Amino acid sequence: MDAILLSLEGESRALPVIRSRRRTLSLEAKNGQVLIRAPLRMSEATIRTFLETRKDWILTQLHAQERQRAQAEAQGVLSAEELSALMERARRVFPDRVAFYAAKMGLRFGRISIRCQRTRWGSCSAKGNLSFNCLLLLAPEGVLDSVVVHELCHLRHMDHSRAFYEEVLRYFPDYWEKTAWLKQNGGALLLRVPPRNHQGKEGLC
């Protein structure tokens, strides 16, 4: 993985470049940095031109990440004992919330897994198995339920189409409000997990 130096606020910042067999350029805020996803043979000059038009967005993301790191430092890294207690509580809470919403939605689900991860909040497999991040228990009321409904809706729509979000909002009208909280503050929660203790992949399916 290479990187491109970009001047931001009078300081050079290295932005990692991940090349693949994709056709378009994109930016992604992830793991405390902004990543560039680019086609295999795209020139550095073309990427730089693209970045110049996205400087405001990049700065917004970097500032948000710095704020989240400060929040995490203020709250402190979770100890092994705290993580263990959180996992134990999550194994009781998540099955209850999944069962509650699945009954309302008329859905059947498979196995439920609880993990402590650095960036993924939840996932749903093609076999109907669900996975959730125990750190959601540290979020305000309703945030956990919004992720539960999100993943359950994937049992009907294995994508993020308009139909998928219509289904989500049908059973959880406050979804966008809770999602906004996660986008703004979730990073601080994720940073409270010691790197050696995190499990699983990244993102929200």
mmCIF file of the C-alpha atoms, coordinates in Angstrom:
data_MODEL
# 
_entry.id   MODEL 
# 
loop_
_atom_site.group_PDB 
_atom_site.id 
_atom_site.type_symbol 
_atom_site.label_atom_id 
_atom_site.label_alt_id 
_atom_site.label_comp_id 
_atom_site.label_asym_id 
_atom_site.label_entity_id 
_atom_site.label_seq_id 
_atom_site.pdbx_PDB_ins_code 
_atom_site.Cartn_x 
_atom_site.Cartn_y 
_atom_site.Cartn_z 
_atom_site.occupancy 
_atom_site.B_iso_or_equiv 
_atom_site.pdbx_formal_charge 
_atom_site.auth_seq_id 
_atom_site.auth_comp_id 
_atom_site.auth_asym_id 
_atom_site.auth_atom_id 
_atom_site.pdbx_PDB_model_num 
ATOM 1   C CA . MET A 1 1   ? 0.000   0.000   0.000   1.00 0.00 ? 1   MET A CA 1 
ATOM 2   C CA . ASP A 1 2   ? 1.452   3.364   -1.035  1.00 0.00 ? 2   ASP A CA 1 
ATOM 3   C CA . ALA A 1 3   ? 0.510   6.855   0.086   1.00 0.00 ? 3   ALA A CA 1 
ATOM 4   C CA . ILE A 1 4   ? 0.121   10.375  -1.270  1.00 0.00 ? 4   ILE A CA 1 
ATOM 5   C CA . LEU A 1 5   ? 1.267   13.453  0.634   1.00 0.00 ? 5   LEU A CA 1 
ATOM 6   C CA . LEU A 1 6   ? -1.392  16.160  0.690   1.00 0.00 ? 6   LEU A CA 1 
ATOM 7   C CA . SER A 1 7   ? -0.947  19.650  2.132   1.00 0.00 ? 7   SER A CA 1 
ATOM 8   C CA . LEU A 1 8   ? -3.713  20.371  4.640   1.00 0.00 ? 8   LEU A CA 1 
ATOM 9   C CA . GLU A 1 9   ? -3.743  23.461  6.842   1.00 0.00 ? 9   GLU A CA 1 
ATOM 10  C CA . GLY A 1 10  ? -0.068  24.027  6.172   1.00 0.00 ? 10  GLY A CA 1 
ATOM 11  C CA . GLU A 1 11  ? 0.890   20.480  7.121   1.00 0.00 ? 11  GLU A CA 1 
ATOM 12  C CA . SER A 1 12  ? 1.683   17.497  4.910   1.00 0.00 ? 12  SER A CA 1 
ATOM 13  C CA . ARG A 1 13  ? -0.555  14.517  5.628   1.00 0.00 ? 13  ARG A CA 1 
ATOM 14  C CA . ALA A 1 14  ? 0.052   11.050  4.198   1.00 0.00 ? 14  ALA A CA 1 
ATOM 15  C CA . LEU A 1 15  ? -3.120  9.490   2.818   1.00 0.00 ? 15  LEU A CA 1 
ATOM 16  C CA . PRO A 1 16  ? -2.830  5.717   2.180   1.00 0.00 ? 16  PRO A CA 1 
ATOM 17  C CA . VAL A 1 17  ? -3.756  4.539   -1.317  1.00 0.00 ? 17  VAL A CA 1 
ATOM 18  C CA . ILE A 1 18  ? -5.380  1.129   -1.742  1.00 0.00 ? 18  ILE A CA 1 
ATOM 19  C CA . ARG A 1 19  ? -5.401  0.019   -5.379  1.00 0.00 ? 19  ARG A CA 1 
ATOM 20  C CA . SER A 1 20  ? -7.691  -2.668  -6.750  1.00 0.00 ? 20  SER A CA 1 
ATOM 21  C CA . ARG A 1 21  ? -9.563  -3.680  -9.902  1.00 0.00 ? 21  ARG A CA 1 
ATOM 22  C CA . ARG A 1 22  ? -12.118 -0.955  -9.360  1.00 0.00 ? 22  ARG A CA 1 
ATOM 23  C CA . ARG A 1 23  ? -13.079 1.650   -11.966 1.00 0.00 ? 23  ARG A CA 1 
ATOM 24  C CA . THR A 1 24  ? -13.543 4.762   -9.858  1.00 0.00 ? 24  THR A CA 1 
ATOM 25  C CA . LEU A 1 25  ? -11.832 6.783   -7.143  1.00 0.00 ? 25  LEU A CA 1 
ATOM 26  C CA . SER A 1 26  ? -13.287 7.057   -3.667  1.00 0.00 ? 26  SER A CA 1 
ATOM 27  C CA . LEU A 1 27  ? -12.354 8.224   -0.179  1.00 0.00 ? 27  LEU A CA 1 
ATOM 28  C CA . GLU A 1 28  ? -13.091 6.372   3.049   1.00 0.00 ? 28  GLU A CA 1 
ATOM 29  C CA . ALA A 1 29  ? -12.671 7.489   6.667   1.00 0.00 ? 29  ALA A CA 1 
ATOM 30  C CA . LYS A 1 30  ? -11.567 4.381   8.555   1.00 0.00 ? 30  LYS A CA 1 
ATOM 31  C CA . ASN A 1 31  ? -9.428  3.382   11.545  1.00 0.00 ? 31  ASN A CA 1 
ATOM 32  C CA . GLY A 1 32  ? -8.427  6.933   12.364  1.00 0.00 ? 32  GLY A CA 1 
ATOM 33  C CA . GLN A 1 33  ? -7.313  7.881   8.859   1.00 0.00 ? 33  GLN A CA 1 
ATOM 34  C CA . VAL A 1 34  ? -8.634  8.782   5.417   1.00 0.00 ? 34  VAL A CA 1 
ATOM 35  C CA . LEU A 1 35  ? -8.017  6.101   2.782   1.00 0.00 ? 35  LEU A CA 1 
ATOM 36  C CA . ILE A 1 36  ? -7.921  6.556   -0.979  1.00 0.00 ? 36  ILE A CA 1 
ATOM 37  C CA . ARG A 1 37  ? -9.334  3.682   -3.036  1.00 0.00 ? 37  ARG A CA 1 
ATOM 38  C CA . ALA A 1 38  ? -8.113  3.834   -6.617  1.00 0.00 ? 38  ALA A CA 1 
ATOM 39  C CA . PRO A 1 39  ? -7.928  1.754   -9.822  1.00 0.00 ? 39  PRO A CA 1 
ATOM 40  C CA . LEU A 1 40  ? -4.710  -0.201  -10.304 1.00 0.00 ? 40  LEU A CA 1 
ATOM 41  C CA . ARG A 1 41  ? -3.270  1.909   -13.119 1.00 0.00 ? 41  ARG A CA 1 
ATOM 42  C CA . MET A 1 42  ? -4.602  5.355   -12.263 1.00 0.00 ? 42  MET A CA 1 
ATOM 43  C CA . SER A 1 43  ? -1.855  7.979   -12.233 1.00 0.00 ? 43  SER A CA 1 
ATOM 44  C CA . GLU A 1 44  ? -0.832  9.884   -9.124  1.00 0.00 ? 44  GLU A CA 1 
ATOM 45  C CA . ALA A 1 45  ? -1.588  13.147  -10.947 1.00 0.00 ? 45  ALA A CA 1 
ATOM 46  C CA . THR A 1 46  ? -5.212  12.106  -11.496 1.00 0.00 ? 46  THR A CA 1 
ATOM 47  C CA . ILE A 1 47  ? -5.566  11.112  -7.849  1.00 0.00 ? 47  ILE A CA 1 
ATOM 48  C CA . ARG A 1 48  ? -4.071  14.412  -6.694  1.00 0.00 ? 48  ARG A CA 1 
ATOM 49  C CA . THR A 1 49  ? -6.510  16.388  -8.840  1.00 0.00 ? 49  THR A CA 1 
ATOM 50  C CA . PHE A 1 50  ? -9.364  14.442  -7.255  1.00 0.00 ? 50  PHE A CA 1 
ATOM 51  C CA . LEU A 1 51  ? -8.009  15.069  -3.736  1.00 0.00 ? 51  LEU A CA 1 
ATOM 52  C CA . GLU A 1 52  ? -7.758  18.818  -4.316  1.00 0.00 ? 52  GLU A CA 1 
ATOM 53  C CA . THR A 1 53  ? -11.513 18.927  -4.905  1.00 0.00 ? 53  THR A CA 1 
ATOM 54  C CA . ARG A 1 54  ? -12.168 16.959  -1.708  1.00 0.00 ? 54  ARG A CA 1 
ATOM 55  C CA . LYS A 1 55  ? -9.967  18.828  0.764   1.00 0.00 ? 55  LYS A CA 1 
ATOM 56  C CA . ASP A 1 56  ? -12.870 20.178  2.811   1.00 0.00 ? 56  ASP A CA 1 
ATOM 57  C CA . TRP A 1 57  ? -14.324 16.678  3.244   1.00 0.00 ? 57  TRP A CA 1 
ATOM 58  C CA . ILE A 1 58  ? -10.921 15.237  4.166   1.00 0.00 ? 58  ILE A CA 1 
ATOM 59  C CA . LEU A 1 59  ? -10.329 17.931  6.793   1.00 0.00 ? 59  LEU A CA 1 
ATOM 60  C CA . THR A 1 60  ? -13.799 17.379  8.258   1.00 0.00 ? 60  THR A CA 1 
ATOM 61  C CA . GLN A 1 61  ? -13.118 13.660  8.614   1.00 0.00 ? 61  GLN A CA 1 
ATOM 62  C CA . LEU A 1 62  ? -9.647  14.130  10.108  1.00 0.00 ? 62  LEU A CA 1 
ATOM 63  C CA . HIS A 1 63  ? -10.943 16.655  12.650  1.00 0.00 ? 63  HIS A CA 1 
ATOM 64  C CA . ALA A 1 64  ? -13.771 14.286  13.611  1.00 0.00 ? 64  ALA A CA 1 
ATOM 65  C CA . GLN A 1 65  ? -11.259 11.467  14.106  1.00 0.00 ? 65  GLN A CA 1 
ATOM 66  C CA . GLU A 1 66  ? -9.072  13.665  16.289  1.00 0.00 ? 66  GLU A CA 1 
ATOM 67  C CA . ARG A 1 67  ? -12.094 14.591  18.398  1.00 0.00 ? 67  ARG A CA 1 
ATOM 68  C CA . GLN A 1 68  ? -13.011 10.925  18.790  1.00 0.00 ? 68  GLN A CA 1 
ATOM 69  C CA . ARG A 1 69  ? -9.479  10.037  19.849  1.00 0.00 ? 69  ARG A CA 1 
ATOM 70  C CA . ALA A 1 70  ? -9.633  12.792  22.476  1.00 0.00 ? 70  ALA A CA 1 
ATOM 71  C CA . GLN A 1 71  ? -12.974 11.433  23.729  1.00 0.00 ? 71  GLN A CA 1 
ATOM 72  C CA . ALA A 1 72  ? -11.573 7.913   23.954  1.00 0.00 ? 72  ALA A CA 1 
ATOM 73  C CA . GLU A 1 73  ? -8.520  9.120   25.876  1.00 0.00 ? 73  GLU A CA 1 
ATOM 74  C CA . ALA A 1 74  ? -10.756 11.013  28.302  1.00 0.00 ? 74  ALA A CA 1 
ATOM 75  C CA . GLN A 1 75  ? -12.924 7.942   28.891  1.00 0.00 ? 75  GLN A CA 1 
ATOM 76  C CA . GLY A 1 76  ? -9.984  5.568   29.072  1.00 0.00 ? 76  GLY A CA 1 
ATOM 77  C CA . VAL A 1 77  ? -9.255  2.194   27.493  1.00 0.00 ? 77  VAL A CA 1 
ATOM 78  C CA . LEU A 1 78  ? -11.500 -0.552  28.832  1.00 0.00 ? 78  LEU A CA 1 
ATOM 79  C CA . SER A 1 79  ? -9.795  -3.020  31.142  1.00 0.00 ? 79  SER A CA 1 
ATOM 80  C CA . ALA A 1 80  ? -9.964  -6.780  30.647  1.00 0.00 ? 80  ALA A CA 1 
ATOM 81  C CA . GLU A 1 81  ? -12.422 -6.982  33.547  1.00 0.00 ? 81  GLU A CA 1 
ATOM 82  C CA . GLU A 1 82  ? -14.658 -4.279  32.057  1.00 0.00 ? 82  GLU A CA 1 
ATOM 83  C CA . LEU A 1 83  ? -14.643 -5.950  28.658  1.00 0.00 ? 83  LEU A CA 1 
ATOM 84  C CA . SER A 1 84  ? -15.498 -9.307  30.209  1.00 0.00 ? 84  SER A CA 1 
ATOM 85  C CA . ALA A 1 85  ? -18.438 -7.799  32.123  1.00 0.00 ? 85  ALA A CA 1 
ATOM 86  C CA . LEU A 1 86  ? -19.636 -6.021  28.982  1.00 0.00 ? 86  LEU A CA 1 
ATOM 87  C CA . MET A 1 87  ? -19.530 -9.245  26.968  1.00 0.00 ? 87  MET A CA 1 
ATOM 88  C CA . GLU A 1 88  ? -21.435 -11.128 29.647  1.00 0.00 ? 88  GLU A CA 1 
ATOM 89  C CA . ARG A 1 89  ? -24.156 -8.481  29.731  1.00 0.00 ? 89  ARG A CA 1 
ATOM 90  C CA . ALA A 1 90  ? -24.303 -8.344  25.922  1.00 0.00 ? 90  ALA A CA 1 
ATOM 91  C CA . ARG A 1 91  ? -24.943 -12.095 25.744  1.00 0.00 ? 91  ARG A CA 1 
ATOM 92  C CA . ARG A 1 92  ? -28.126 -11.472 27.715  1.00 0.00 ? 92  ARG A CA 1 
ATOM 93  C CA . VAL A 1 93  ? -29.283 -8.222  26.121  1.00 0.00 ? 93  VAL A CA 1 
ATOM 94  C CA . PHE A 1 94  ? -28.811 -8.869  22.393  1.00 0.00 ? 94  PHE A CA 1 
ATOM 95  C CA . PRO A 1 95  ? -30.778 -12.146 22.152  1.00 0.00 ? 95  PRO A CA 1 
ATOM 96  C CA . ASP A 1 96  ? -33.651 -10.448 23.963  1.00 0.00 ? 96  ASP A CA 1 
ATOM 97  C CA . ARG A 1 97  ? -33.699 -7.426  21.627  1.00 0.00 ? 97  ARG A CA 1 
ATOM 98  C CA . VAL A 1 98  ? -33.310 -9.579  18.509  1.00 0.00 ? 98  VAL A CA 1 
ATOM 99  C CA . ALA A 1 99  ? -36.179 -11.818 19.588  1.00 0.00 ? 99  ALA A CA 1 
ATOM 100 C CA . PHE A 1 100 ? -38.360 -8.766  20.326  1.00 0.00 ? 100 PHE A CA 1 
ATOM 101 C CA . TYR A 1 101 ? -37.921 -7.184  16.900  1.00 0.00 ? 101 TYR A CA 1 
ATOM 102 C CA . ALA A 1 102 ? -37.883 -10.467 14.977  1.00 0.00 ? 102 ALA A CA 1 
ATOM 103 C CA . ALA A 1 103 ? -41.313 -11.262 16.405  1.00 0.00 ? 103 ALA A CA 1 
ATOM 104 C CA . LYS A 1 104 ? -42.642 -7.842  15.335  1.00 0.00 ? 104 LYS A CA 1 
ATOM 105 C CA . MET A 1 105 ? -41.181 -8.286  11.857  1.00 0.00 ? 105 MET A CA 1 
ATOM 106 C CA . GLY A 1 106 ? -42.231 -11.909 11.408  1.00 0.00 ? 106 GLY A CA 1 
ATOM 107 C CA . LEU A 1 107 ? -38.652 -13.071 10.874  1.00 0.00 ? 107 LEU A CA 1 
ATOM 108 C CA . ARG A 1 108 ? -36.614 -16.114 11.794  1.00 0.00 ? 108 ARG A CA 1 
ATOM 109 C CA . PHE A 1 109 ? -32.917 -15.796 12.457  1.00 0.00 ? 109 PHE A CA 1 
ATOM 110 C CA . GLY A 1 110 ? -29.993 -18.128 13.006  1.00 0.00 ? 110 GLY A CA 1 
ATOM 111 C CA . ARG A 1 111 ? -27.149 -17.985 15.473  1.00 0.00 ? 111 ARG A CA 1 
ATOM 112 C CA . ILE A 1 112 ? -26.316 -14.804 17.410  1.00 0.00 ? 112 ILE A CA 1 
ATOM 113 C CA . SER A 1 113 ? -22.649 -13.988 18.029  1.00 0.00 ? 113 SER A CA 1 
ATOM 114 C CA . ILE A 1 114 ? -21.342 -11.281 20.345  1.00 0.00 ? 114 ILE A CA 1 
ATOM 115 C CA . ARG A 1 115 ? -17.902 -9.803  19.747  1.00 0.00 ? 115 ARG A CA 1 
ATOM 116 C CA . CYS A 1 116 ? -15.749 -6.923  20.906  1.00 0.00 ? 116 CYS A CA 1 
ATOM 117 C CA . GLN A 1 117 ? -14.544 -5.254  17.715  1.00 0.00 ? 117 GLN A CA 1 
ATOM 118 C CA . ARG A 1 118 ? -12.689 -2.129  16.723  1.00 0.00 ? 118 ARG A CA 1 
ATOM 119 C CA . THR A 1 119 ? -14.994 -0.915  13.944  1.00 0.00 ? 119 THR A CA 1 
ATOM 120 C CA . ARG A 1 120 ? -17.884 -3.261  13.124  1.00 0.00 ? 120 ARG A CA 1 
ATOM 121 C CA . TRP A 1 121 ? -21.208 -2.727  14.864  1.00 0.00 ? 121 TRP A CA 1 
ATOM 122 C CA . GLY A 1 122 ? -23.112 -5.647  13.418  1.00 0.00 ? 122 GLY A CA 1 
ATOM 123 C CA . SER A 1 123 ? -23.465 -8.078  10.537  1.00 0.00 ? 123 SER A CA 1 
ATOM 124 C CA . CYS A 1 124 ? -25.888 -10.566 9.002   1.00 0.00 ? 124 CYS A CA 1 
ATOM 125 C CA . SER A 1 125 ? -24.745 -13.612 7.031   1.00 0.00 ? 125 SER A CA 1 
ATOM 126 C CA . ALA A 1 126 ? -26.499 -15.214 4.079   1.00 0.00 ? 126 ALA A CA 1 
ATOM 127 C CA . LYS A 1 127 ? -27.463 -18.051 6.437   1.00 0.00 ? 127 LYS A CA 1 
ATOM 128 C CA . GLY A 1 128 ? -29.288 -15.664 8.766   1.00 0.00 ? 128 GLY A CA 1 
ATOM 129 C CA . ASN A 1 129 ? -26.634 -15.625 11.473  1.00 0.00 ? 129 ASN A CA 1 
ATOM 130 C CA . LEU A 1 130 ? -26.283 -12.311 13.292  1.00 0.00 ? 130 LEU A CA 1 
ATOM 131 C CA . SER A 1 131 ? -23.264 -10.723 14.946  1.00 0.00 ? 131 SER A CA 1 
ATOM 132 C CA . PHE A 1 132 ? -23.143 -7.666  17.219  1.00 0.00 ? 132 PHE A CA 1 
ATOM 133 C CA . ASN A 1 133 ? -20.564 -5.523  18.947  1.00 0.00 ? 133 ASN A CA 1 
ATOM 134 C CA . CYS A 1 134 ? -20.826 -5.491  22.741  1.00 0.00 ? 134 CYS A CA 1 
ATOM 135 C CA . LEU A 1 135 ? -19.679 -1.830  22.760  1.00 0.00 ? 135 LEU A CA 1 
ATOM 136 C CA . LEU A 1 136 ? -23.183 -0.829  21.651  1.00 0.00 ? 136 LEU A CA 1 
ATOM 137 C CA . LEU A 1 137 ? -24.170 -1.259  25.291  1.00 0.00 ? 137 LEU A CA 1 
ATOM 138 C CA . LEU A 1 138 ? -22.133 1.892   26.016  1.00 0.00 ? 138 LEU A CA 1 
ATOM 139 C CA . ALA A 1 139 ? -24.167 3.984   23.545  1.00 0.00 ? 139 ALA A CA 1 
ATOM 140 C CA . PRO A 1 140 ? -27.319 5.978   24.428  1.00 0.00 ? 140 PRO A CA 1 
ATOM 141 C CA . GLU A 1 141 ? -30.680 4.266   24.600  1.00 0.00 ? 141 GLU A CA 1 
ATOM 142 C CA . GLY A 1 142 ? -32.017 3.199   21.217  1.00 0.00 ? 142 GLY A CA 1 
ATOM 143 C CA . VAL A 1 143 ? -28.697 3.018   19.389  1.00 0.00 ? 143 VAL A CA 1 
ATOM 144 C CA . LEU A 1 144 ? -28.346 -0.710  20.067  1.00 0.00 ? 144 LEU A CA 1 
ATOM 145 C CA . ASP A 1 145 ? -31.892 -1.341  18.832  1.00 0.00 ? 145 ASP A CA 1 
ATOM 146 C CA . SER A 1 146 ? -31.216 0.595   15.630  1.00 0.00 ? 146 SER A CA 1 
ATOM 147 C CA . VAL A 1 147 ? -28.352 -1.779  14.799  1.00 0.00 ? 147 VAL A CA 1 
ATOM 148 C CA . VAL A 1 148 ? -30.463 -4.824  15.694  1.00 0.00 ? 148 VAL A CA 1 
ATOM 149 C CA . VAL A 1 149 ? -33.216 -3.704  13.306  1.00 0.00 ? 149 VAL A CA 1 
ATOM 150 C CA . HIS A 1 150 ? -30.646 -2.877  10.612  1.00 0.00 ? 150 HIS A CA 1 
ATOM 151 C CA . GLU A 1 151 ? -29.214 -6.387  10.695  1.00 0.00 ? 151 GLU A CA 1 
ATOM 152 C CA . LEU A 1 152 ? -32.609 -8.095  10.910  1.00 0.00 ? 152 LEU A CA 1 
ATOM 153 C CA . CYS A 1 153 ? -33.742 -6.213  7.805   1.00 0.00 ? 153 CYS A CA 1 
ATOM 154 C CA . HIS A 1 154 ? -30.873 -7.843  5.940   1.00 0.00 ? 154 HIS A CA 1 
ATOM 155 C CA . LEU A 1 155 ? -32.747 -11.109 6.336   1.00 0.00 ? 155 LEU A CA 1 
ATOM 156 C CA . ARG A 1 156 ? -35.143 -9.685  3.734   1.00 0.00 ? 156 ARG A CA 1 
ATOM 157 C CA . HIS A 1 157 ? -32.804 -7.386  1.820   1.00 0.00 ? 157 HIS A CA 1 
ATOM 158 C CA . MET A 1 158 ? -29.128 -8.382  1.579   1.00 0.00 ? 158 MET A CA 1 
ATOM 159 C CA . ASP A 1 159 ? -28.199 -4.923  0.335   1.00 0.00 ? 159 ASP A CA 1 
ATOM 160 C CA . HIS A 1 160 ? -28.621 -1.260  1.232   1.00 0.00 ? 160 HIS A CA 1 
ATOM 161 C CA . SER A 1 161 ? -31.295 -0.485  -1.317  1.00 0.00 ? 161 SER A CA 1 
ATOM 162 C CA . ARG A 1 162 ? -34.199 1.916   -0.963  1.00 0.00 ? 162 ARG A CA 1 
ATOM 163 C CA . ALA A 1 163 ? -36.434 -1.042  -0.088  1.00 0.00 ? 163 ALA A CA 1 
ATOM 164 C CA . PHE A 1 164 ? -34.010 -2.023  2.675   1.00 0.00 ? 164 PHE A CA 1 
ATOM 165 C CA . TYR A 1 165 ? -34.116 1.396   4.344   1.00 0.00 ? 165 TYR A CA 1 
ATOM 166 C CA . GLU A 1 166 ? -37.892 1.617   3.966   1.00 0.00 ? 166 GLU A CA 1 
ATOM 167 C CA . GLU A 1 167 ? -38.064 -1.658  5.895   1.00 0.00 ? 167 GLU A CA 1 
ATOM 168 C CA . VAL A 1 168 ? -35.713 -0.331  8.580   1.00 0.00 ? 168 VAL A CA 1 
ATOM 169 C CA . LEU A 1 169 ? -37.731 2.874   9.042   1.00 0.00 ? 169 LEU A CA 1 
ATOM 170 C CA . ARG A 1 170 ? -40.984 0.924   9.182   1.00 0.00 ? 170 ARG A CA 1 
ATOM 171 C CA . TYR A 1 171 ? -39.859 -0.786  12.378  1.00 0.00 ? 171 TYR A CA 1 
ATOM 172 C CA . PHE A 1 172 ? -37.474 1.851   13.729  1.00 0.00 ? 172 PHE A CA 1 
ATOM 173 C CA . PRO A 1 173 ? -38.518 5.417   12.753  1.00 0.00 ? 173 PRO A CA 1 
ATOM 174 C CA . ASP A 1 174 ? -35.634 7.001   14.703  1.00 0.00 ? 174 ASP A CA 1 
ATOM 175 C CA . TYR A 1 175 ? -33.032 5.058   12.721  1.00 0.00 ? 175 TYR A CA 1 
ATOM 176 C CA . TRP A 1 176 ? -31.322 8.062   11.094  1.00 0.00 ? 176 TRP A CA 1 
ATOM 177 C CA . GLU A 1 177 ? -31.050 9.893   14.413  1.00 0.00 ? 177 GLU A CA 1 
ATOM 178 C CA . LYS A 1 178 ? -29.326 6.917   16.059  1.00 0.00 ? 178 LYS A CA 1 
ATOM 179 C CA . THR A 1 179 ? -27.131 6.323   13.025  1.00 0.00 ? 179 THR A CA 1 
ATOM 180 C CA . ALA A 1 180 ? -26.006 9.952   13.148  1.00 0.00 ? 180 ALA A CA 1 
ATOM 181 C CA . TRP A 1 181 ? -24.987 9.483   16.790  1.00 0.00 ? 181 TRP A CA 1 
ATOM 182 C CA . LEU A 1 182 ? -22.897 6.444   15.866  1.00 0.00 ? 182 LEU A CA 1 
ATOM 183 C CA . LYS A 1 183 ? -21.192 8.301   13.031  1.00 0.00 ? 183 LYS A CA 1 
ATOM 184 C CA . GLN A 1 184 ? -20.328 11.222  15.297  1.00 0.00 ? 184 GLN A CA 1 
ATOM 185 C CA . ASN A 1 185 ? -19.443 9.371   18.494  1.00 0.00 ? 185 ASN A CA 1 
ATOM 186 C CA . GLY A 1 186 ? -19.011 5.694   17.711  1.00 0.00 ? 186 GLY A CA 1 
ATOM 187 C CA . GLY A 1 187 ? -15.347 6.094   16.859  1.00 0.00 ? 187 GLY A CA 1 
ATOM 188 C CA . ALA A 1 188 ? -14.600 7.142   20.434  1.00 0.00 ? 188 ALA A CA 1 
ATOM 189 C CA . LEU A 1 189 ? -16.226 3.950   21.725  1.00 0.00 ? 189 LEU A CA 1 
ATOM 190 C CA . LEU A 1 190 ? -14.298 1.763   19.310  1.00 0.00 ? 190 LEU A CA 1 
ATOM 191 C CA . LEU A 1 191 ? -10.995 3.326   20.329  1.00 0.00 ? 191 LEU A CA 1 
ATOM 192 C CA . ARG A 1 192 ? -11.584 2.252   23.923  1.00 0.00 ? 192 ARG A CA 1 
ATOM 193 C CA . VAL A 1 193 ? -10.852 -1.364  22.963  1.00 0.00 ? 193 VAL A CA 1 
ATOM 194 C CA . PRO A 1 194 ? -7.186  -2.396  23.283  1.00 0.00 ? 194 PRO A CA 1 
ATOM 195 C CA . PRO A 1 195 ? -5.955  -3.386  19.771  1.00 0.00 ? 195 PRO A CA 1 
ATOM 196 C CA . ARG A 1 196 ? -4.970  -6.877  20.916  1.00 0.00 ? 196 ARG A CA 1 
ATOM 197 C CA . ASN A 1 197 ? -8.506  -7.583  22.128  1.00 0.00 ? 197 ASN A CA 1 
ATOM 198 C CA . HIS A 1 198 ? -10.529 -6.717  19.055  1.00 0.00 ? 198 HIS A CA 1 
ATOM 199 C CA . GLN A 1 199 ? -12.111 -9.460  16.969  1.00 0.00 ? 199 GLN A CA 1 
ATOM 200 C CA . GLY A 1 200 ? -13.701 -9.622  13.568  1.00 0.00 ? 200 GLY A CA 1 
ATOM 201 C CA . LYS A 1 201 ? -13.879 -7.548  10.415  1.00 0.00 ? 201 LYS A CA 1 
ATOM 202 C CA . GLU A 1 202 ? -14.668 -3.898  10.014  1.00 0.00 ? 202 GLU A CA 1 
ATOM 203 C CA . GLY A 1 203 ? -17.708 -1.860  9.134   1.00 0.00 ? 203 GLY A CA 1 
ATOM 204 C CA . LEU A 1 204 ? -21.458 -2.173  9.337   1.00 0.00 ? 204 LEU A CA 1 
ATOM 205 C CA . CYS A 1 205 ? -23.252 -4.458  6.929   1.00 0.00 ? 205 CYS A CA 1 
# 
